[in-house]
Amino acid sequence: MTLIGKARRLTVVVGEDGTWHGKPLYSEIVHLAHAAGLAGASVFRGVVGYVGRGPGAGTDAS
């Protein structure tokens, strides 16, 4: 595959328990991206993190 022109990155954040038609949501997003002809897709598991000005849910940070 030869890529020409500018690229854009799309970030989608979903929980591990999310499903679509009985299958893991993250897996379905990757399959749909491939079927749509996107140049690539990856799934990363986040152990802990935050958005904005403070810790997110599920963290032990104060």
GROMACS elastic network, one bead per residue, 0.5 to 0.9 nm:
[ bonds ]
;  ai    aj funct       b0    kb
    1    39     6  0.79864   500
    3     6     6  0.86162   500
    3     7     6  0.84836   500
    3    39     6  0.78236   500
    4     7     6  0.84282   500
   12    26     6  0.88179   500
   12    29     6  0.89107   500
   13    26     6  0.87676   500
   14    17     6  0.83499   500
   14    18     6  0.67318   500
   14    25     6  0.75409   500
   14    26     6  0.69812   500
   15    18     6  0.54916   500
   15    25     6  0.83548   500
   15    26     6  0.83336   500
   16    19     6  0.83810   500
   16    24     6  0.74628   500
   16    25     6  0.78487   500
   16    26     6  0.76356   500
   16    45     6  0.84455   500
   17    24     6  0.71684   500
   17    25     6  0.79602   500
   18    23     6  0.84689   500
   18    24     6  0.61091   500
   18    25     6  0.52630   500
   18    26     6  0.77017   500
   19    22     6  0.56657   500
   19    23     6  0.52375   500
   19    26     6  0.79949   500
   19    28     6  0.84380   500
   20    23     6  0.53595   500
   20    24     6  0.63544   500
   20    25     6  0.52985   500
   20    26     6  0.89872   500
   20    28     6  0.71005   500
   21    24     6  0.84672   500
   21    25     6  0.86582   500
   22    25     6  0.86412   500
   23    26     6  0.87236   500
   23    27     6  0.73592   500
   23    28     6  0.69973   500
   24    27     6  0.53991   500
   24    28     6  0.64561   500
   24    29     6  0.88872   500
   25    28     6  0.51213   500
   25    29     6  0.62334   500
   25    30     6  0.87799   500
   26    29     6  0.52004   500
   26    30     6  0.64720   500
   26    31     6  0.88380   500
   26    43     6  0.69379   500
   27    30     6  0.52203   500
   27    31     6  0.63127   500
   27    32     6  0.86885   500
   27    43     6  0.80841   500
   28    31     6  0.50185   500
   28    32     6  0.60617   500
   28    33     6  0.84790   500
   29    32     6  0.51328   500
   29    33     6  0.60771   500
   29    34     6  0.86428   500
   29    41     6  0.85602   500
   30    33     6  0.50713   500
   30    34     6  0.62668   500
   30    35     6  0.86557   500
   30    40     6  0.84455   500
   30    41     6  0.57780   500
   30    42     6  0.71167   500
   30    43     6  0.78600   500
   31    34     6  0.51619   500
   31    35     6  0.61819   500
   31    36     6  0.86054   500
   31    41     6  0.87381   500
   32    36     6  0.60485   500
   32    37     6  0.86775   500
   32    38     6  0.89475   500
   33    36     6  0.50990   500
   33    37     6  0.64419   500
   33    38     6  0.54622   500
   33    39     6  0.83773   500
   33    40     6  0.75170   500
   33    41     6  0.67954   500
   34    37     6  0.52111   500
   34    38     6  0.56729   500
   34    39     6  0.76498   500
   34    40     6  0.70916   500
   34    41     6  0.75399   500
   35    38     6  0.76799   500
   37    40     6  0.83970   500
   38    41     6  0.75379   500
   46    49     6  0.71195   500
   47    59     6  0.89312   500
   48    55     6  0.87237   500
   48    56     6  0.78364   500
   48    57     6  0.86998   500
   48    58     6  0.72691   500
   48    59     6  0.61035   500
   48    60     6  0.89972   500
   49    55     6  0.65926   500
   49    56     6  0.61063   500
   49    57     6  0.85120   500
   49    58     6  0.87150   500
   49    59     6  0.73423   500
   50    53     6  0.77778   500
   50    54     6  0.60501   500
   50    57     6  0.79236   500
   50    59     6  0.84519   500
   51    54     6  0.65882   500
   51    55     6  0.69550   500
   51    56     6  0.63784   500
   52    55     6  0.82369   500
   52    56     6  0.88177   500
   54    61     6  0.89896   500
   54    62     6  0.87513   500
   55    58     6  0.85238   500
   55    59     6  0.65513   500
   55    60     6  0.83768   500
   55    61     6  0.64034   500
   55    62     6  0.74820   500
   56    59     6  0.61908   500
   56    61     6  0.87694   500
   57    60     6  0.86920   500
   59    62     6  0.84166   500
